[in-house]
Amino acid sequence: MPCEWLRHSKKMDQTRPASKPLYWKPMGIRRVGRPRQRWQDNVLEDIKKVKLKNWKEIAKNRITWRDLVGKANTHKGL
C-alpha cells in the first residue's frame, strides 16, 4: 500500500536507497504536454482528498497511521 510505504520512507535517512524515490525529481527536457507526476505527487493528492493536513506528524505514530490508512481505504475516489 502506498500510504504505508510513505510512512516507512519518511522515517528513513535520506541517503538510504529505499527513500530516494520520495525525494527524486525528474530531470531533463520534457515533452510537450502534461508534466510527469512523481509517486509522491499521487500520494499527496490522495492525502488532500482525505483532508489531512499534518500527515508527517501522524506518520510518526504507527497505530494512528494504521487507523488512518484503514479509513482511507474505505474512502470513495481513492
PyRosetta script that sets phi, psi and omega in degrees:
from pyrosetta import init, pose_from_sequence

init()
pose = pose_from_sequence("MPCEWLRHSKKMDQTRPASKPLYWKPMGIRRVGRPRQRWQDNVLEDIKKVKLKNWKEIAKNRITWRDLVGKANTHKGL")
pose.set_psi(1, 134.3)
pose.set_omega(1, -176.9)
pose.set_phi(2, -60.8)
pose.set_psi(2, -37.3)
pose.set_omega(2, -178.2)
pose.set_phi(3, -66.3)
pose.set_psi(3, -38.3)
pose.set_omega(3, 178.2)
pose.set_phi(4, -66.5)
pose.set_psi(4, -38.9)
pose.set_omega(4, 179.1)
pose.set_phi(5, -68.0)
pose.set_psi(5, -36.1)
pose.set_omega(5, 178.5)
pose.set_phi(6, -60.8)
pose.set_psi(6, -46.0)
pose.set_omega(6, 179.3)
pose.set_phi(7, -62.7)
pose.set_psi(7, -45.1)
pose.set_omega(7, -177.6)
pose.set_phi(8, -62.8)
pose.set_psi(8, -45.3)
pose.set_omega(8, -177.7)
pose.set_phi(9, -74.3)
pose.set_psi(9, -27.4)
pose.set_omega(9, 179.0)
pose.set_phi(10, -68.2)
pose.set_psi(10, -32.6)
pose.set_omega(10, -179.6)
pose.set_phi(11, -76.9)
pose.set_psi(11, -19.9)
pose.set_omega(11, -177.5)
pose.set_phi(12, -74.0)
pose.set_psi(12, 160.8)
pose.set_omega(12, 171.5)
pose.set_phi(13, -69.8)
pose.set_psi(13, 142.5)
pose.set_omega(13, -176.0)
pose.set_phi(14, -65.4)
pose.set_psi(14, -17.9)
pose.set_omega(14, -178.8)
pose.set_phi(15, -83.0)
pose.set_psi(15, -13.0)
pose.set_omega(15, -179.5)
pose.set_phi(16, -73.6)
pose.set_psi(16, 140.3)
pose.set_omega(16, -176.6)
pose.set_phi(17, -59.2)
pose.set_psi(17, -33.5)
pose.set_omega(17, -177.5)
pose.set_phi(18, -70.2)
pose.set_psi(18, -23.2)
pose.set_omega(18, -179.4)
pose.set_phi(19, -92.5)
pose.set_psi(19, -8.6)
pose.set_omega(19, -177.2)
pose.set_phi(20, -61.2)
pose.set_psi(20, -36.7)
pose.set_omega(20, 177.8)
pose.set_phi(21, -61.2)
pose.set_psi(21, -25.1)
pose.set_omega(21, 179.6)
pose.set_phi(22, -68.2)
pose.set_psi(22, -32.1)
pose.set_omega(22, -176.2)
pose.set_phi(23, -108.1)
pose.set_psi(23, 3.8)
pose.set_omega(23, -177.0)
pose.set_phi(24, -72.8)
pose.set_psi(24, 138.8)
pose.set_omega(24, 174.3)
pose.set_phi(25, -124.9)
pose.set_psi(25, 131.3)
pose.set_omega(25, -180.0)
pose.set_phi(26, -61.5)
pose.set_psi(26, 139.4)
pose.set_omega(26, -179.7)
pose.set_phi(27, -121.9)
pose.set_psi(27, 161.8)
pose.set_omega(27, 176.8)
pose.set_phi(28, 105.4)
pose.set_psi(28, -172.7)
pose.set_omega(28, -178.4)
pose.set_phi(29, -88.5)
pose.set_psi(29, 134.1)
pose.set_omega(29, 178.6)
pose.set_phi(30, -93.2)
pose.set_psi(30, 152.8)
pose.set_omega(30, 173.3)
pose.set_phi(31, -75.6)
pose.set_psi(31, 165.4)
pose.set_omega(31, 175.9)
pose.set_phi(32, -68.8)
pose.set_psi(32, 136.9)
pose.set_omega(32, 179.9)
pose.set_phi(33, 127.0)
pose.set_psi(33, -164.2)
pose.set_omega(33, -177.9)
pose.set_phi(34, -67.3)
pose.set_psi(34, 137.0)
pose.set_omega(34, 179.0)
pose.set_phi(35, -67.3)
pose.set_psi(35, 151.5)
pose.set_omega(35, 177.9)
pose.set_phi(36, -69.0)
pose.set_psi(36, 144.9)
pose.set_omega(36, 178.1)
pose.set_phi(37, -101.9)
pose.set_psi(37, 144.2)
pose.set_omega(37, 175.0)
pose.set_phi(38, -86.9)
pose.set_psi(38, 163.0)
pose.set_omega(38, 176.9)
pose.set_phi(39, -57.6)
pose.set_psi(39, -40.9)
pose.set_omega(39, -179.2)
pose.set_phi(40, -62.9)
pose.set_psi(40, -37.0)
pose.set_omega(40, 178.1)
pose.set_phi(41, -60.1)
pose.set_psi(41, -41.8)
pose.set_omega(41, 179.3)
pose.set_phi(42, -66.1)
pose.set_psi(42, -42.6)
pose.set_omega(42, -179.7)
pose.set_phi(43, -67.0)
pose.set_psi(43, -42.2)
pose.set_omega(43, 178.9)
pose.set_phi(44, -65.5)
pose.set_psi(44, -32.3)
pose.set_omega(44, 175.0)
pose.set_phi(45, -64.2)
pose.set_psi(45, -41.7)
pose.set_omega(45, 176.6)
pose.set_phi(46, -63.8)
pose.set_psi(46, -38.3)
pose.set_omega(46, 178.9)
pose.set_phi(47, -64.1)
pose.set_psi(47, -37.5)
pose.set_omega(47, 177.0)
pose.set_phi(48, -65.7)
pose.set_psi(48, -36.6)
pose.set_omega(48, 179.2)
pose.set_phi(49, -64.7)
pose.set_psi(49, -33.4)
pose.set_omega(49, 178.9)
pose.set_phi(50, -81.7)
pose.set_psi(50, -8.8)
pose.set_omega(50, 179.5)
pose.set_phi(51, 62.9)
pose.set_psi(51, 52.1)
pose.set_omega(51, 179.8)
pose.set_phi(52, -110.0)
pose.set_psi(52, 124.8)
pose.set_omega(52, -175.5)
pose.set_phi(53, -101.8)
pose.set_psi(53, -34.6)
pose.set_omega(53, -174.5)
pose.set_phi(54, -111.9)
pose.set_psi(54, 53.5)
pose.set_omega(54, -175.6)
pose.set_phi(55, -66.6)
pose.set_psi(55, -28.0)
pose.set_omega(55, -179.2)
pose.set_phi(56, -67.7)
pose.set_psi(56, -36.9)
pose.set_omega(56, 177.6)
pose.set_phi(57, -72.8)
pose.set_psi(57, -40.9)
pose.set_omega(57, -179.6)
pose.set_phi(58, -66.4)
pose.set_psi(58, -33.1)
pose.set_omega(58, -178.9)
pose.set_phi(59, -64.8)
pose.set_psi(59, -20.3)
pose.set_omega(59, 179.8)
pose.set_phi(60, -72.3)
pose.set_psi(60, -24.3)
pose.set_omega(60, -179.5)
pose.set_phi(61, -103.5)
pose.set_psi(61, 112.3)
pose.set_omega(61, -173.4)
pose.set_phi(62, -61.5)
pose.set_psi(62, -43.6)
pose.set_omega(62, -176.6)
pose.set_phi(63, -67.0)
pose.set_psi(63, -45.4)
pose.set_omega(63, 178.9)
pose.set_phi(64, -63.1)
pose.set_psi(64, -40.6)
pose.set_omega(64, 179.5)
pose.set_phi(65, -63.8)
pose.set_psi(65, -42.7)
pose.set_omega(65, -180.0)
pose.set_phi(66, -61.8)
pose.set_psi(66, -41.6)
pose.set_omega(66, 177.4)
pose.set_phi(67, -63.6)
pose.set_psi(67, -40.9)
pose.set_omega(67, 179.4)
pose.set_phi(68, -64.4)
pose.set_psi(68, -42.5)
pose.set_omega(68, 178.8)
pose.set_phi(69, -63.8)
pose.set_psi(69, -38.6)
pose.set_omega(69, 177.1)
pose.set_phi(70, -62.0)
pose.set_psi(70, -40.9)
pose.set_omega(70, 178.0)
pose.set_phi(71, -68.7)
pose.set_psi(71, -37.0)
pose.set_omega(71, -179.3)
pose.set_phi(72, -67.5)
pose.set_psi(72, -32.6)
pose.set_omega(72, 178.9)
pose.set_phi(73, -63.2)
pose.set_psi(73, -30.3)
pose.set_omega(73, -179.9)
pose.set_phi(74, -89.5)
pose.set_psi(74, -4.3)
pose.set_omega(74, -178.0)
pose.set_phi(75, -73.6)
pose.set_psi(75, 130.8)
pose.set_omega(75, 177.9)
pose.set_phi(76, -71.8)
pose.set_psi(76, 137.9)
pose.set_omega(76, 178.3)
pose.set_phi(77, 97.4)
pose.set_psi(77, -2.3)
pose.set_omega(77, 178.7)
pose.set_phi(78, -106.5)
pose.dump_pdb("model.pdb")
